Amino acid sequence: MDDDSRSVPNRLAGLTLGVWSGLLLFFYFSGRINNFLAPPFRTYALCAGVVLGLMALVLCCVPGDLHACADAGCAHPSGFRVGKQMTCLLLFVPLLLAVLAGDGEFSASVVLNRGEVSDASELRGGGNRFQNASAYFEPPLPSKDGSSSAADPAPPSAPLDYLIRTADGTIVVEVLDMLYAAQEEMLRGDFEGKTVQIVGQFLPAQSKDAKTVRFKSLRMFMVCCAADARPVSTLIEASEMPRVSEMSWLKVTGTATFPVRNGKRTAVIRAMAVENVPPPDERMLY
């Protein structure tokens, strides 16, 4: 095999790296990376895009070829050879698919095949926004004589109402909050019987009661990247089924309840209002 067959022009290699750099930077600055990577990992994608861009710039400015082997005596198996331009073109195919294949939303069939989270213990990395809420209610430690010690630090000055509310006082919740509340009595007491508002994707739910319309408000929970994302949902009971396509985004306002069904406590929101809304900036939960 001649030396030329084991080399790639610098400008061709630079173009390849430049396209990959452009894709990473495009995904980062357009916000589409939010559907593929959790926040702690997005900076690495940005750094990779910048480094690849610098490498591409250097290669395009330096004449010559990149050799596959440093040793002139290195032997490669002979046979069918794909042209250098065709090889680089094949490297561009996944990039084009990544840009044209959509915005990273999961389809209903993919969600169903992922296996829905039904127990908070399955959530690696947490997800409970109110896991430190007990700090608001812990009394000072008693002294040896049974009274509160004056030396104890003062309780936190944060307000007792740590819940997020709308202007009219409606409690804003996520599907993760409802999942934890179904299993944690203290948190359940903050939501049960109160008006809550939840935003999620619409997915029909099976109902054994013909008089009850049920559907799910669903979000994807991500630890690292889209590959490990799993669906978490809250059951919604409404007077009628929303006339929207599956995985459309809905805002539901209703009363939070936690009935026991088949021996297990479940989170259910009895809807008072359902409206179609645009997707949130962060479509995944972490």
C-alpha positions as CSV (number, residue, x, y, z in Angstrom):
1,M,0.0,0.0,0.0
2,D,1.5,3.4,-1.0
3,D,2.0,6.2,1.5
4,D,-0.7,8.3,-0.1
5,S,-3.3,5.7,0.7
6,R,-2.6,6.0,4.4
7,S,-3.0,9.8,4.6
8,V,-5.8,12.3,4.7
9,P,-5.4,15.9,3.6
10,N,-5.3,18.3,6.6
11,R,-8.1,20.5,5.2
12,L,-10.4,17.4,4.8
13,A,-9.7,16.3,8.4
14,G,-10.2,19.9,9.5
15,L,-13.5,20.1,7.8
16,T,-14.7,16.9,9.5
17,L,-13.7,18.2,13.0
18,G,-15.2,21.6,12.1
19,V,-18.6,20.0,11.4
20,W,-18.6,18.1,14.6
21,S,-17.6,21.2,16.5
22,G,-20.4,23.2,14.8
23,L,-23.0,20.5,15.8
24,L,-21.9,20.5,19.5
25,L,-22.0,24.3,19.7
26,F,-25.3,24.5,17.8
27,F,-26.9,22.0,20.2
28,Y,-25.5,23.9,23.2
29,F,-26.5,27.4,22.3
30,S,-29.8,26.5,20.7
31,G,-30.9,24.7,23.9
32,R,-31.5,21.4,22.2
33,I,-28.8,19.8,24.4
34,N,-31.2,20.2,27.3
35,N,-33.1,17.1,26.0
36,F,-30.0,15.0,25.8
37,L,-27.8,15.9,28.8
38,A,-28.3,16.7,32.4
39,P,-27.1,20.2,33.5
40,P,-23.7,19.0,35.1
41,F,-22.6,17.5,31.8
42,R,-23.5,20.3,29.3
43,T,-20.3,22.3,30.0
44,Y,-18.3,19.3,28.8
45,A,-20.1,19.3,25.5
46,L,-19.4,23.0,25.2
47,C,-15.7,22.5,25.9
48,A,-15.5,19.6,23.4
49,G,-17.1,21.8,20.7
50,V,-14.6,24.6,21.3
51,V,-11.6,22.2,21.4
52,L,-12.7,20.5,18.1
53,G,-13.2,23.9,16.6
54,L,-9.7,25.0,17.4
55,M,-8.3,21.7,16.1
56,A,-10.2,22.2,12.9
57,L,-8.9,25.7,12.5
58,V,-5.3,24.6,13.0
59,L,-5.6,21.7,10.5
60,C,-7.2,24.0,7.8
61,C,-4.4,26.5,8.2
62,V,-1.5,24.0,8.0
63,P,-0.8,22.4,4.6
64,G,0.0,18.8,4.2
65,D,-1.5,15.4,5.1
66,L,-2.4,13.5,8.2
67,H,-0.9,10.0,8.1
68,A,-2.6,7.0,9.6
69,C,0.7,5.5,10.5
70,A,3.9,7.0,12.0
71,D,5.9,4.0,10.8
72,A,6.4,3.8,7.1
73,G,6.6,0.1,7.4
74,C,3.2,-0.3,8.9
75,A,1.0,-2.6,6.8
76,H,-2.7,-2.3,6.4
77,P,-4.9,-5.1,4.9
78,S,-5.5,-4.5,1.2
79,G,-8.8,-4.9,-0.5
80,F,-11.7,-2.5,-1.2
81,R,-10.8,1.0,-0.4
82,V,-13.3,3.7,0.3
83,G,-12.3,7.1,-1.0
84,K,-11.3,9.7,1.6
85,Q,-14.1,12.0,0.6
86,M,-16.6,9.2,1.0
87,T,-15.3,8.3,4.4
88,C,-15.6,11.9,5.6
89,L,-19.1,12.1,4.1
90,L,-20.1,9.0,6.1
91,L,-19.0,10.8,9.2
92,F,-21.4,13.6,8.4
93,V,-24.4,11.3,8.2
94,P,-25.1,11.0,11.9
95,L,-24.7,14.7,12.2
96,L,-27.4,15.4,9.7
97,L,-29.7,12.8,11.3
98,A,-29.1,14.5,14.7
99,V,-30.1,17.9,13.3
100,L,-33.1,16.7,11.2
101,A,-34.5,13.9,13.4
102,G,-36.5,16.2,15.6
103,D,-36.0,18.1,18.9
104,G,-35.3,15.2,21.1
105,E,-38.8,14.5,22.4
106,F,-39.7,11.0,23.4
107,S,-42.6,9.3,21.6
108,A,-45.4,7.6,23.5
109,S,-44.2,4.1,22.4
110,V,-40.6,4.9,23.6
111,V,-42.0,6.1,27.0
112,L,-44.1,2.9,27.5
113,N,-41.1,0.7,26.7
114,R,-38.9,2.6,29.1
115,G,-40.8,1.3,32.2
116,E,-42.5,3.9,34.3
117,V,-41.1,4.7,37.8
118,S,-43.7,3.8,40.4
119,D,-41.5,4.0,43.6
120,A,-39.4,6.9,44.7
121,S,-36.6,4.6,45.7
122,E,-36.0,3.9,42.0
123,L,-35.0,7.5,41.4
124,R,-31.2,7.6,41.4
125,G,-29.8,11.0,42.4
126,G,-32.9,12.2,44.3
127,G,-35.4,14.4,42.5
128,N,-37.2,15.5,45.6
129,R,-37.3,19.3,45.8
130,F,-38.6,19.2,49.3
131,Q,-36.2,16.7,50.9
132,N,-34.8,19.3,53.2
133,A,-38.2,20.6,54.3
134,S,-38.0,18.9,57.6
135,A,-35.3,21.4,58.6
136,Y,-38.0,24.0,59.0
137,F,-39.8,22.1,61.7
138,E,-37.0,20.5,63.7
139,P,-37.1,21.9,67.3
140,P,-33.9,22.8,69.1
141,L,-32.2,20.0,71.0
142,P,-33.1,19.8,74.7
143,S,-30.5,20.4,77.4
144,K,-29.7,17.9,80.2
145,D,-32.5,19.3,82.4
146,G,-35.0,18.8,79.6
147,S,-35.4,22.4,78.6
148,S,-34.3,24.0,75.3
149,S,-30.7,25.1,75.5
150,A,-30.1,28.8,75.1
151,A,-26.8,28.0,73.4
152,D,-28.6,26.2,70.6
153,P,-28.5,28.1,67.3
154,A,-31.6,30.1,66.4
155,P,-34.0,28.4,64.0
156,P,-33.6,29.3,60.3
157,S,-35.1,32.6,59.3
158,A,-36.6,31.1,56.1
159,P,-40.4,31.2,55.8
160,L,-42.3,28.1,56.9
161,D,-44.2,28.0,53.7
162,Y,-41.4,26.5,51.4
163,L,-44.0,25.6,48.7
164,I,-44.0,27.3,45.3
165,R,-47.3,29.0,44.6
166,T,-48.9,31.0,41.9
167,A,-50.3,34.5,42.4
168,D,-53.7,33.1,43.5
169,G,-52.1,30.7,46.0
170,T,-52.2,27.5,43.9
171,I,-49.4,25.2,44.8
172,V,-47.1,24.4,41.9
173,V,-46.0,20.7,41.9
174,E,-44.0,18.3,39.7
175,V,-44.8,14.7,39.1
176,L,-41.8,13.9,41.3
177,D,-43.4,15.8,44.2
178,M,-46.6,13.8,43.9
179,L,-44.6,10.6,43.8
180,Y,-42.7,11.4,47.0
181,A,-45.8,12.8,48.7
182,A,-47.6,9.4,48.1
183,Q,-44.8,7.8,50.2
184,E,-43.9,10.5,52.7
185,E,-46.6,11.4,55.2
186,M,-45.2,14.9,56.1
187,L,-45.0,16.0,52.5
188,R,-48.4,14.4,51.7
189,G,-50.0,16.7,54.4
190,D,-48.8,19.8,52.5
191,F,-50.6,18.8,49.3
192,E,-53.6,16.6,50.2
193,G,-56.9,18.3,49.7
194,K,-55.3,21.5,48.3
195,T,-55.4,23.0,44.9
196,V,-52.3,22.2,42.9
197,Q,-51.0,23.0,39.4
198,I,-48.9,20.6,37.4
199,V,-47.4,20.7,33.9
200,G,-46.6,17.5,32.0
201,Q,-47.1,15.5,28.8
202,F,-50.5,13.9,28.1
203,L,-50.8,10.2,28.0
204,P,-54.1,8.3,28.1
205,A,-54.6,5.9,31.1
206,Q,-56.7,2.7,31.4
207,S,-59.8,3.1,33.6
208,K,-62.0,0.3,34.9
209,D,-64.7,2.8,35.8
210,A,-66.6,3.8,32.6
211,K,-67.8,7.0,34.4
212,T,-64.3,8.2,35.2
213,V,-62.0,9.7,32.6
214,R,-58.3,9.3,33.5
215,F,-55.1,10.3,31.9
216,K,-51.5,10.8,33.0
217,S,-49.4,13.9,33.3
218,L,-45.9,12.7,32.5
219,R,-42.4,13.9,32.7
220,M,-39.0,12.2,31.9
221,F,-36.5,12.0,34.8
222,M,-32.9,12.1,33.7
223,V,-29.8,11.3,35.8
224,C,-27.0,11.7,33.2
225,C,-28.3,11.7,29.6
226,A,-31.3,10.7,27.5
227,A,-30.2,7.1,27.5
228,D,-31.1,6.7,31.2
229,A,-34.2,8.9,31.1
230,R,-37.3,7.2,32.6
231,P,-41.0,8.3,32.7
232,V,-42.6,9.5,36.0
233,S,-46.3,10.4,36.0
234,T,-49.3,11.5,38.1
235,L,-52.8,10.2,37.5
236,I,-55.3,12.8,36.5
237,E,-59.1,12.4,36.8
238,A,-61.2,14.7,34.7
239,S,-64.7,15.2,33.4
240,E,-63.6,14.6,29.8
241,M,-60.5,13.5,27.9
242,P,-58.4,16.3,26.5
243,R,-58.6,16.6,22.7
244,V,-54.9,16.7,22.1
245,S,-52.4,14.2,20.7
246,E,-50.3,12.0,22.8
247,M,-47.3,13.6,24.5
248,S,-48.8,17.1,24.1
249,W,-48.0,19.5,27.0
250,L,-50.9,20.2,29.4
251,K,-51.2,22.3,32.5
252,V,-53.7,20.8,35.0
253,T,-55.2,22.6,38.0
254,G,-57.0,20.5,40.5
255,T,-57.2,18.9,43.9
256,A,-54.4,16.7,45.1
257,T,-55.6,13.4,46.6
258,F,-53.8,10.2,47.8
259,P,-56.2,7.3,47.8
260,V,-55.1,3.7,48.6
261,R,-55.7,1.4,45.7
262,N,-54.8,-2.3,45.7
263,G,-53.0,-1.8,49.0
264,K,-50.8,1.0,47.7
265,R,-51.1,4.7,48.2
266,T,-51.3,6.6,44.8
267,A,-51.2,10.2,43.9
268,V,-54.3,11.5,42.0
269,I,-55.2,15.0,40.9
270,R,-58.9,15.6,40.4
271,A,-58.8,18.2,37.6
272,M,-60.8,21.4,37.7
273,A,-59.1,22.9,34.6
274,V,-57.0,21.5,31.8
275,E,-55.3,23.6,29.2
276,N,-52.8,23.1,26.4
277,V,-49.4,24.9,27.0
278,P,-46.1,25.2,25.2
279,P,-43.2,22.9,26.5
280,P,-41.2,24.3,29.4
281,D,-37.6,25.4,28.9
282,E,-36.4,22.4,30.8
283,R,-38.5,19.4,29.5
284,M,-36.6,16.9,31.6
285,L,-36.6,16.6,35.4
286,Y,-33.3,15.9,37.3
